[in-house]
Amino acid sequence: MKIISKKHPQTNTIKMIVLGAVLMLFVSFKTAKNDDPIYLDPSKSIEVRVADLMSRMTLEDKVYQMNQFVGLEHMKKGNPEDDKENNDAQGFYKTLSINDVTKMCEEGKIGSFLHVLTAKEANYLQELALKSPLKIPVLIGIDAIHGNALVSGKHQ
């Protein structure tokens, strides 16, 4: 099969355009696959993944990872005297609402949460974090005096 023929120059031009378009599509698919961040590839070593993530993070991204808030449900249980119409974070964060904290999590501006007591809330916060540009999961912790020694049924 000949791709280029001397008999019909218009046919040759069309074939070359089609061939060029197919090659460009192939290259664009190949390039898009190679743009996947290395840090999201579990087959790579931890050292390589961390180096890739750190190289992608701005100073601002790194600072935001140190930002810690109490869980959304814990915020709702805050100060009952708080002005709930203007601030549903109830005394924890005077200038922020729960919607603001939710948005910050989606933007990757929160690195961790304390006092998240249910799997449902933890999963919800992780879903928000996965919407962020870098898709960094949030850390979830409990601030417990002397560990969990004071929890009924636990050893001291």
Secondary structure per residue as TSV (DSSP state, phi and psi in degrees):
chain	resnum	aa	ss	phi	psi
A	1	M	-	360.0	124.8
A	2	K	-	-94.1	133.4
A	3	I	S	-83.3	-38.0
A	4	I	-	-111.8	131.6
A	5	S	-	-125.5	144.2
A	6	K	S	-83.8	-14.2
A	7	K	S	-74.3	-39.3
A	8	H	-	-126.3	90.9
A	9	P	H	-62.5	-31.9
A	10	Q	H	-66.0	-38.6
A	11	T	H	-63.0	-40.3
A	12	N	H	-62.5	-40.9
A	13	T	H	-64.2	-44.7
A	14	I	H	-63.2	-43.6
A	15	K	H	-61.1	-40.7
A	16	M	H	-67.1	-39.0
A	17	I	H	-64.7	-45.6
A	18	V	H	-63.3	-44.8
A	19	L	H	-61.2	-43.2
A	20	G	H	-62.4	-42.2
A	21	A	H	-64.1	-42.2
A	22	V	H	-63.9	-42.6
A	23	L	H	-63.6	-41.3
A	24	M	H	-64.3	-40.4
A	25	L	H	-62.3	-44.2
A	26	F	H	-60.5	-46.0
A	27	V	H	-65.0	-40.6
A	28	S	H	-66.8	-38.6
A	29	F	H	-65.7	-41.4
A	30	K	H	-64.4	-42.6
A	31	T	H	-67.0	-41.8
A	32	A	H	-61.1	-39.8
A	33	K	H	-65.5	-36.4
A	34	N	H	-75.5	-11.0
A	35	D	T	-83.2	-5.6
A	36	D	S	-61.4	131.4
A	37	P	-	-61.2	135.7
A	38	I	G	-62.1	-36.4
A	39	Y	G	-65.4	-16.1
A	40	L	G	-93.5	2.0
A	41	D	-	-95.8	104.4
A	42	P	T	-66.0	-12.7
A	43	S	T	-79.4	-13.6
A	44	K	S	-85.2	157.9
A	45	S	-	-69.3	156.7
A	46	I	H	-59.9	-41.9
A	47	E	H	-60.4	-43.0
A	48	V	H	-67.8	-41.6
A	49	R	H	-65.2	-44.5
A	50	V	H	-64.1	-43.6
A	51	A	H	-60.6	-41.7
A	52	D	H	-64.9	-46.3
A	53	L	H	-62.1	-46.8
A	54	M	H	-61.8	-34.8
A	55	S	H	-70.0	-24.8
A	56	R	H	-85.9	-21.1
A	57	M	-	-83.1	136.0
A	58	T	-	-80.8	169.7
A	59	L	H	-58.9	-39.8
A	60	E	H	-60.9	-43.6
A	61	D	H	-58.5	-42.7
A	62	K	H	-66.4	-40.4
A	63	V	H	-65.4	-42.4
A	64	Y	H	-59.4	-30.6
A	65	Q	T	-65.6	-16.5
A	66	M	T	-91.0	-1.8
A	67	N	-	-77.8	123.8
A	68	Q	E	-125.5	135.9
A	69	F	E	-127.7	160.6
A	70	V	E	-78.8	158.0
A	71	G	-	-60.9	157.6
A	72	L	H	-61.6	-41.8
A	73	E	H	-67.4	-36.3
A	74	H	H	-65.5	-37.0
A	75	M	H	-60.0	-39.7
A	76	K	H	-65.4	-21.9
A	77	K	T	-93.5	9.1
A	78	G	S	-63.1	-149.1
A	79	N	-	-62.9	115.7
A	80	P	T	-67.2	-16.6
A	81	E	T	-84.2	-5.3
A	82	D	S	-66.7	153.6
A	83	D	-	-76.2	90.3
A	84	K	T	-67.6	-23.6
A	85	E	T	-67.2	-36.1
A	86	N	T	-102.7	-12.1
A	87	N	-	-154.9	99.9
A	88	D	T	-84.6	2.2
A	89	A	T	-81.0	-1.2
A	90	Q	T	45.3	58.4
A	91	G	T	92.9	-15.2
A	92	F	S	-74.7	-45.8
A	93	Y	S	-135.1	98.0
A	94	K	T	-58.3	-30.2
A	95	T	T	-103.7	4.5
A	96	L	-	-123.1	145.7
A	97	S	-	-102.5	171.3
A	98	I	H	-61.4	-34.7
A	99	N	H	-63.5	-37.0
A	100	D	H	-64.2	-43.9
A	101	V	H	-66.0	-40.3
A	102	T	H	-59.1	-47.1
A	103	K	H	-62.8	-41.0
A	104	M	H	-61.4	-38.7
A	105	C	H	-64.6	-42.5
A	106	E	H	-64.5	-26.8
A	107	E	T	-90.2	-0.4
A	108	G	T	78.5	24.1
A	109	K	-	-99.6	11.1
A	110	I	-	-133.4	131.1
A	111	G	-	-98.1	-25.5
A	112	S	E	-157.9	161.7
A	113	F	E	-131.3	145.1
A	114	L	E	-109.2	159.4
A	115	H	-	60.2	39.9
A	116	V	-	-97.6	110.3
A	117	L	-	-101.6	-12.0
A	118	T	-	-121.2	151.0
A	119	A	H	-62.5	-35.2
A	120	K	H	-59.9	-47.0
A	121	E	H	-69.0	-40.8
A	122	A	H	-60.2	-44.3
A	123	N	H	-63.6	-40.2
A	124	Y	H	-61.6	-45.1
A	125	L	H	-64.2	-37.6
A	126	Q	H	-67.3	-38.3
A	127	E	H	-61.6	-39.7
A	128	L	H	-63.3	-45.2
A	129	A	H	-63.0	-34.1
A	130	L	T	-71.7	-11.4
A	131	K	T	-83.7	-11.8
A	132	S	S	-71.2	158.5
A	133	P	S	-55.7	-39.4
A	134	L	S	-95.6	-8.9
A	135	K	-	57.3	40.0
A	136	I	-	-85.3	123.1
A	137	P	-	-65.1	152.4
A	138	V	-	-87.6	151.0
A	139	L	E	-85.9	143.0
A	140	I	E	-120.8	129.0
A	141	G	E	-140.2	169.4
A	142	I	-	-123.7	131.3
A	143	D	-	-91.6	96.8
A	144	A	-	-117.0	132.6
A	145	I	T	-68.0	124.6
A	146	H	T	54.8	46.4
A	147	G	T	67.1	-136.5
A	148	N	T	-108.1	24.1
A	149	A	T	-61.5	-27.7
A	150	L	T	-92.0	3.8
A	151	V	S	-84.1	129.7
A	152	S	T	-54.2	130.3
A	153	G	T	93.6	-4.5
A	154	K	S	-100.0	152.6
A	155	H	-	-76.6	149.6
A	156	Q	-	-96.3	360.0
